[in-house]
Amino acid sequence: MVRATTARALATVCLSLAGVSACSSDGGTEPGVAAQEVCATKHKSFDVANTKYFHVFESDAAAVQALRTGFNNYKWLDPGSALQRRGEAAAAKAYAAFQKIYPEATQDMPGPPRIMMIDDPNINAFAISTPIITEADGRRTAPWIFTYFSGIFSDGMSDARIELVAAHELAHLLLRNGNPDVFKPIYYRESTGEQGKIFGAYEPSEPLIEGHVNLIQDIGSRIGQVVVPQLNGFPTPYLGTSFMEDKKALPAYLRYLGYLHAAQSSASTNKAACTQAAAAYSEVLQTVRAHKTDDLDVDLGADAGKLDTATKRYASAEASCLAHVKATFREVVIYAKREMREDPDAAKTLAKIGNNEAQLRRYLGLSQVEVEADEADPQGSPSNIVTKILKLGAIAQTRLRAHFADPTFKYQELRIYTREDEADEAAVRVAKVLGLNADDLGEALMLDNPDYATHCRDLIARDQVPPYGGAIDDHHTACWRSYRNAKLASSLETCGANWP
């Protein structure tokens, strides 16, 4: 996804080589970058052939039926619409560019993936690059499908922008980088004296930094990366782009609270509290977004008290609304995996695990703090699940604040080359092949925030490295991505006329 996605959901360069320099201060490659590497055809080696890795549906009708069955939380449109045809044209152009840039990634495939449409006004698209289909012979395959939300064809989204969003999402599919067995992030550091070290593809991955990042991301995956005390344990969405938040890409505690309210508020005996909880929930999210900083944090200013009051009001109202829900934390995690289909194979996996407590805890991903929270309940009488989740959230936020402030971590210097970076890199290369302006990808990312877009253009025009956005959201900030993409596009201008 252009916004964050996970494998359980739908599973979204300049090349720094030690001792090599092809530098220019007026638009060529960046320091430490080999021009011959920037311009090289990008070969990808896969252990499993494309024809064995992907499931090609025999028709649009078969594809949409499978999606309606497997992902029934979306409103899938019938094939044949004019928007679908427009989407197919954009994806076909991007796919043709991939055939030139990444020949192995398209080898032996019948053509572009099938294009499906979701009736949703948000500007988004996705492709599922993880093997989620079980074939008759037991193999697992990934669906050869690319999906647009209908909102991507809204005003402001030119054909060029749609083509570059398609290129970004096709990169996730063709390069299989949603599959952790295929794509491995690169962990490195950008110190104060190294500003502009923005390309991670060929940085050496540092195990110590990987350990720091994994620890921080494990906590952040539960509560997000905004940790101001006024949240009082309320988890926040990732703020990496203005794109729609897929529910399964939200931090875990926020997902769980949403699932519980949606499933159980109708059975509450205190409907007034449910209404108050929903209103407070919206107020918290609006306040956080209204005060988002360039670095994906918040600066509350005079509204600190407002957020503190809203989160406490939410906690009280939601706990009253869902007072009838008697569940342990692990039961909520199981519900999310099985009933909310965060893991389509949850029922089979749970049956196989049986009563093996160690295996179950690993499968559910329970932390020691979460286990202890359940153990603290009276036998057979779970405490209020909303209160428990928010208490866990408060503990997690306190831990993250400590890590952010730890001088041994140097959190602001941590960098990760993620699958989103690889997809952006591919889209910039596609832009060159198609004769498009790579800036259009950044403009699409910032489409519904014109003030931020104006500020970002100013930073880029002054060649000032924008804020990165931390190590929790693998999208980074939209402006940092735009800056990095512009630098790569400039580097590609050094390639010969016959590139690629």
C-alpha positions in Angstrom: 0.0 0.0 0.0 1.0 3.6 -0.5 0.0 3.7 3.2 1.2 1.1 5.6 0.2 -2.5 5.2 1.2 -5.7 6.9 1.5 -9.3 5.6 -1.6 -10.3 7.6 -3.5 -7.5 5.9 -3.3 -7.4 2.2 -0.1 -7.7 2.0 4.1 -1.9 1.2 18.7 5.3 -4.9 21.2 6.4 -5.1 23.5 3.6 -4.1 26.0 4.2 -1.3 29.0 2.0 -1.9 32.0 2.3 0.4 35.0 3.9 -1.4 33.1 4.8 -4.5 32.2 8.4 -5.4 30.6 10.0 -8.4 29.5 13.2 -6.9 28.0 16.5 -8.1 26.6 19.5 -6.2 24.5 20.5 -9.1 22.2 17.5 -9.7 24.3 14.5 -10.4 24.7 11.5 -8.1 25.1 11.9 -4.4 28.3 11.5 -2.5 29.3 7.9 -2.2 27.2 6.9 -5.2 28.4 5.0 -8.2 26.8 6.2 -11.4 27.2 2.8 -13.0 25.2 1.3 -10.2 22.4 3.9 -10.5 22.1 3.2 -14.1 22.4 -0.6 -14.0 19.4 -2.8 -14.9 18.0 -4.0 -11.6 18.3 -7.7 -11.5 16.3 -9.6 -8.9 16.9 -13.3 -8.1 14.1 -15.4 -6.8 14.2 -18.9 -5.5 10.6 -19.6 -6.8 9.7 -19.0 -10.4 7.0 -16.4 -11.1 4.7 -19.0 -12.6 5.0 -21.0 -9.3 4.8 -18.0 -7.0 1.7 -16.2 -8.4 -1.8 -17.5 -8.8 -3.2 -16.2 -12.2 -7.0 -16.1 -12.2 -8.8 -17.3 -15.3 -11.1 -14.3 -15.4 -12.0 -11.0 -13.7 -15.1 -12.7 -12.4 -13.1 -15.4 -10.7 -10.7 -12.9 -9.2 -13.4 -10.6 -7.7 -15.3 -13.6 -6.3 -12.2 -14.8 -4.5 -11.6 -11.3 -3.1 -15.2 -11.0 -2.0 -14.8 -14.2 -0.1 -11.4 -13.6 1.4 -11.7 -9.9 2.1 -15.4 -9.2 2.6 -14.7 -6.0 4.6 -14.3 -4.2 1.3 -17.0 -3.2 -1.2 -15.6 -4.9 -4.4 -17.0 -3.4 -7.6 -18.2 -5.6 -10.5 -15.6 -5.8 -13.3 -16.1 -3.9 -16.5 -16.4 -0.3 -15.3 -14.8 2.7 -17.1 -12.6 3.3 -14.0 -11.3 -0.2 -14.1 -10.3 0.2 -17.8 -8.5 3.5 -16.9 -6.7 1.7 -14.1 -5.8 -1.2 -16.4 -4.2 1.3 -18.8 -2.1 2.9 -16.1 -1.0 -0.4 -14.7 -0.1 -1.7 -18.2 2.2 1.2 -18.8 3.9 0.7 -15.5 4.2 -3.0 -16.1 5.8 -2.5 -19.5 8.5 -0.3 -17.8 9.1 -3.0 -15.2 9.8 -5.5 -18.0 12.7 -3.3 -19.0 14.0 -2.4 -15.5 13.4 -5.6 -13.6 13.3 -8.4 -16.3 13.4 -11.3 -13.9 10.4 -9.9 -12.0 8.1 -10.3 -15.0 9.6 -13.3 -16.7 7.1 -15.9 -18.0 4.1 -14.0 -16.7 1.1 -13.6 -19.1 1.0 -9.8 -18.8 -0.1 -7.3 -16.2 -2.0 -8.5 -13.2 -5.8 -8.4 -13.1 -7.1 -5.0 -12.0 -9.8 -5.0 -9.3 -11.7 -2.0 -7.9 -13.0 -1.1 -4.4 -15.8 1.4 -4.0 -14.1 3.7 -1.5 -13.4 7.5 -1.9 -9.9 7.3 -0.4 -6.9 7.7 -2.6 -5.2 4.3 -2.3 -4.2 1.1 -4.0 -2.6 -2.2 -3.0 -1.3 -5.5 -4.2 -0.9 -8.7 -2.2 2.7 -10.0 -2.5 2.6 -12.6 0.2 1.5 -16.2 -0.6 -2.0 -16.4 0.9 -3.7 -18.9 -1.6 -3.4 -22.6 -1.0 -3.2 -24.5 -4.3 -4.5 -28.1 -4.8 -0.9 -29.4 -4.4 -0.4 -27.6 -1.1 1.7 -24.8 -2.5 1.0 -21.3 -1.3 0.8 -18.6 -4.0 0.2 -14.8 -4.1 -2.7 -13.5 -6.2 -1.7 -11.9 -9.5 -4.1 -9.0 -8.8 -3.7 -5.2 -8.4 -6.4 -3.2 -6.7 -7.4 0.4 -6.8 -9.7 2.3 -4.5 -12.2 4.3 -6.7 -11.0 7.5 -5.0 -7.7 7.3 -6.8 -9.5 8.6 -9.9 -10.6 11.8 -8.1 -9.8 15.3 -9.2 -6.2 16.1 -8.7 -5.0 12.6 -9.6 -3.7 13.0 -13.2 -3.0 10.0 -15.3 0.7 10.5 -14.5 0.1 10.4 -10.8 -2.1 7.3 -11.1 0.6 5.6 -13.2 3.3 6.3 -10.6 1.1 5.1 -7.7 0.5 2.0 -9.8 4.3 1.7 -10.3 4.8 1.9 -6.5 2.2 -0.8 -5.8 3.3 -3.0 -8.6 6.8 -2.9 -7.1 5.5 -4.5 -4.0 3.9 -7.3 -6.1 6.6 -7.9 -8.7 9.5 -7.6 -6.3 7.6 -9.6 -3.7 8.8 -7.3 -0.9 5.8 -7.9 1.3 7.2 -11.3 1.8 9.7 -11.3 4.7 11.5 -14.3 3.2 12.3 -12.2 0.1 12.9 -8.6 1.3 15.2 -7.8 4.3 15.3 -4.2 5.6 18.6 -2.5 5.9 19.4 -0.8 9.2 21.9 2.1 9.4 22.5 5.4 11.1 22.6 9.0 9.8 24.5 11.1 12.3 24.3 14.9 12.5 27.4 15.2 10.3 25.9 12.9 7.6 22.8 14.9 6.7 21.8 13.8 3.2 22.6 10.1 3.7 19.2 9.3 2.3 19.8 6.2 0.2 19.9 3.0 2.1 19.8 0.3 -0.5 23.6 -0.4 -0.4 24.3 0.7 3.1 25.7 -2.1 5.3 23.0 -3.3 7.7 24.2 -2.8 11.3 23.0 -5.5 13.7 23.1 -3.2 16.7 20.9 -0.7 15.0 18.6 -3.6 13.9 18.2 -4.6 17.5 17.4 -1.0 18.6 14.8 -0.7 15.8 13.2 -4.0 16.4 12.7 -3.2 20.1 11.2 0.2 19.3 9.0 -1.2 16.5 7.7 -4.0 18.7 6.4 -1.4 21.1 5.3 1.0 18.3 3.3 -1.7 16.6 1.1 -1.7 19.6 0.5 2.0 20.2 2.0 4.0 17.3 4.8 6.4 17.7 3.1 9.4 19.3 3.7 9.1 23.0 2.8 12.4 24.7 1.7 11.8 28.3 -1.7 13.4 27.5 -2.7 10.3 25.5 -3.0 8.3 28.7 -2.5 5.1 26.9 -4.7 5.9 23.9 -2.9 4.4 20.8 -2.6 6.6 17.7 -2.5 5.8 14.0 0.7 6.0 12.0 1.1 9.5 10.6 3.4 8.7 7.6 1.1 9.8 4.9 -2.3 11.5 4.5 -3.6 8.3 2.8 -6.4 6.3 4.2 -5.6 4.1 7.2 -6.3 0.5 6.4 -7.7 -0.9 9.7 -5.3 -3.8 9.7 -2.4 -1.4 9.3 -3.2 0.4 12.5 -1.3 -0.2 15.7 -2.6 -3.3 17.5 -4.2 -1.7 20.5 -6.1 0.7 18.3 -7.4 -2.1 16.1 -8.5 -4.1 19.1 -10.4 -1.2 20.6 -12.1 -0.6 17.3 -13.0 -4.2 16.9 -14.5 -4.4 20.4 -16.6 -1.3 19.9 -17.9 -2.3 16.5 -18.8 -5.8 17.7 -20.1 -5.2 21.2 -21.5 -1.7 21.5 -24.9 -2.8 20.1 -25.3 -5.2 23.0 -24.4 -2.5 25.6 -26.9 -1.5 28.3 -25.4 2.0 28.3 -25.9 3.3 24.8 -25.3 6.9 25.9 -21.8 5.9 27.0 -21.2 4.2 23.6 -22.1 7.4 21.8 -19.9 9.5 24.1 -17.0 7.0 23.5 -17.3 7.3 19.8 -17.4 11.1 20.0 -14.3 11.2 22.3 -12.5 8.7 20.0 -13.0 11.0 17.0 -12.0 14.1 19.0 -8.7 12.4 20.1 -7.8 11.5 16.5 -8.7 14.9 15.2 -6.6 16.6 17.8 -3.6 14.4 17.1 -3.8 15.0 13.4 -4.4 18.7 13.8 -1.1 19.0 15.7 1.0 16.6 13.6 4.6 17.9 13.1 6.8 17.4 10.0 8.6 14.6 11.9 5.4 12.6 12.5 5.1 13.6 16.2 2.7 16.1 17.7 3.1 19.6 19.1 0.0 20.2 21.2 0.7 23.7 22.4 -2.3 25.1 24.2 -4.3 22.0 23.3 -2.4 19.7 25.6 -5.2 19.9 28.2 -7.8 19.3 25.5 -6.2 16.0 24.5 -5.7 15.0 28.1 -9.4 15.6 28.8 -10.6 13.8 25.6 -8.5 10.7 26.2 -9.8 10.4 29.8 -13.3 11.0 28.6 -12.9 8.2 26.0 -11.5 5.8 28.6 -14.3 6.3 31.0 -17.1 6.2 28.3 -15.7 3.2 26.4 -15.2 1.2 29.7 -18.8 1.9 30.6 -20.0 1.1 27.1 -18.2 -2.3 27.0 -18.7 -3.2 30.7 -20.5 -6.3 29.7 -17.5 -7.7 27.7 -15.7 -10.3 29.8 -12.5 -11.2 28.0 -8.8 -11.6 28.6 -6.3 -9.8 26.5 -5.2 -13.0 24.8 -8.8 -13.7 23.9 -9.0 -10.4 22.2 -5.9 -11.2 20.2 -7.3 -14.5 19.2 -10.6 -12.8 18.2 -8.6 -10.4 16.0 -6.7 -13.1 14.3 -9.6 -15.5 13.8 -12.8 -13.6 13.5 -11.4 -10.4 12.1 -9.2 -12.4 9.7 -5.9 -10.8 10.6 -4.6 -14.3 10.0 -6.8 -16.2 7.5 -5.3 -19.5 8.7 -5.9 -18.7 12.4 -8.4 -21.5 13.0 -6.1 -24.1 11.5 -3.1 -22.7 13.4 -4.9 -22.6 16.7 -6.1 -26.1 16.3 -2.6 -27.3 15.6 -1.2 -25.5 18.6 -3.8 -26.9 20.9 -2.8 -26.6 24.6 0.8 -25.8 24.0 1.1 -22.6 26.0 4.6 -21.7 24.7 3.6 -22.1 21.1 0.4 -20.2 21.6 2.1 -17.3 23.3 4.6 -17.1 20.4 1.8 -17.2 17.8 -0.2 -14.5 19.5 2.9 -12.4 20.0 2.1 -11.7 23.6 4.7 -9.6 25.5 5.5 -10.4 29.1 3.6 -7.3 30.2 0.5 -8.5 28.4 0.7 -12.0 29.9 1.1 -10.4 33.4 -1.9 -8.2 32.8 -4.1 -11.3 32.3 -2.5 -13.1 35.2 -3.3 -10.2 37.5 -7.0 -10.8 37.0 -9.0 -12.7 39.6 -9.4 -16.4 38.6 -12.3 -16.6 36.1 -13.1 -12.9 36.3 -11.3 -10.8 33.7 -11.0 -7.1 34.4 -12.6 -4.5 32.1 -10.9 -5.1 28.8 -10.9 -1.4 27.7 -9.2 -0.4 30.9 -6.7 -3.2 30.5 -5.8 -2.2 26.9 -5.4 1.4 27.8 -3.2 0.6 30.9 -1.1 -1.5 28.6 -1.0 1.4 26.2 0.2 3.7 28.9 3.0 1.3 29.9 4.1 1.0 26.3 4.1 4.8 25.8 6.2 5.3 28.9 8.7 2.7 27.6 8.9 4.4 24.2 9.5 7.8 25.7 12.4 6.3 27.6 13.8 4.8 24.5 13.4 8.0 22.5 15.4 9.9 25.2 18.0 7.2 25.7 21.4 8.7 24.5 22.7 5.2 23.7 19.9 4.7 21.2 20.2 8.1 19.4 16.7 7.5 18.1 16.7 10.5 15.7 19.7 9.0 13.8 18.2 5.6 13.2 17.4 4.8 9.5 15.8 1.9 7.8 15.7 1.0 4.1 12.2 -0.5 3.9 10.0 -2.1 1.3 8.4 1.3 0.9 11.7 2.7 -0.1 12.3 -0.1 -2.6 8.9 0.5 -4.1 9.5 4.3 -4.3 12.9 3.6 -6.0 11.2 1.4 -8.5 8.5 4.0 -9.2 11.1 6.7 -9.9 12.8 4.4 -12.4 9.5 3.7 -14.0 8.9 7.5 -14.3 12.2 7.8 -16.2 11.2 5.0 -18.6 7.8 6.5 -19.2 9.1 10.1 -19.5 7.1 11.2 -16.4 8.1 13.6 -13.7 8.9 11.6 -10.5 7.7 14.5 -8.4 4.2 13.4 -9.3 4.5 10.5 -6.8 5.2 12.9 -4.0 2.4 15.2 -5.1 0.0 12.3 -4.9 1.1 11.5 -1.4 0.5 15.1 -0.3 -2.6 15.7 -2.4 -5.1 16.4 0.5 -2.6 18.5 2.5 -1.8 21.5 0.3 -0.1 23.5 3.1 2.3 20.7 3.8 2.9 20.2 0.1 3.8 23.9 -0.3 6.2 23.7 2.7 7.7 20.5 1.3 8.3 22.0 -2.1 10.1 24.9 -0.4 12.4 22.6 1.5 13.3 20.6 -1.6 13.9 23.8 -3.6 16.4 24.9 -0.9 18.0 21.4 -1.0 17.2 21.0 2.7 16.8 17.4 3.9 13.2 17.2 5.3 12.5 15.5 8.6 12.7 11.7 8.4 9.8 10.6 10.6 11.3 8.1 13.0 11.9 4.3 12.9 8.4 3.0 13.6 6.4 4.0 10.5 8.2 2.4 7.5 6.7 5.0 5.2 8.8 7.8 6.7 7.4 11.3 6.0 5.9 12.1 2.6 8.3 15.1 2.2 11.4 13.0 3.0 10.3 10.5 0.4 9.7 13.3 -2.1 13.2 14.7 -1.5 14.8 11.3 -1.8 12.9 10.5 -5.0 13.9 13.8 -6.5 17.5 13.1 -5.8 17.3 9.6 -7.4 15.5 11.1 -10.4 18.4 13.6 -10.7 20.9 10.8 -10.5 19.2 8.9 -13.2 19.7 11.8 -15.5 23.4 10.8 -15.6 22.5 7.5 -17.4 23.0 7.1 -21.1 20.4 7.5 -23.8 20.0 3.8 -24.0 19.1 3.3 -20.4 17.9 0.9 -19.1 
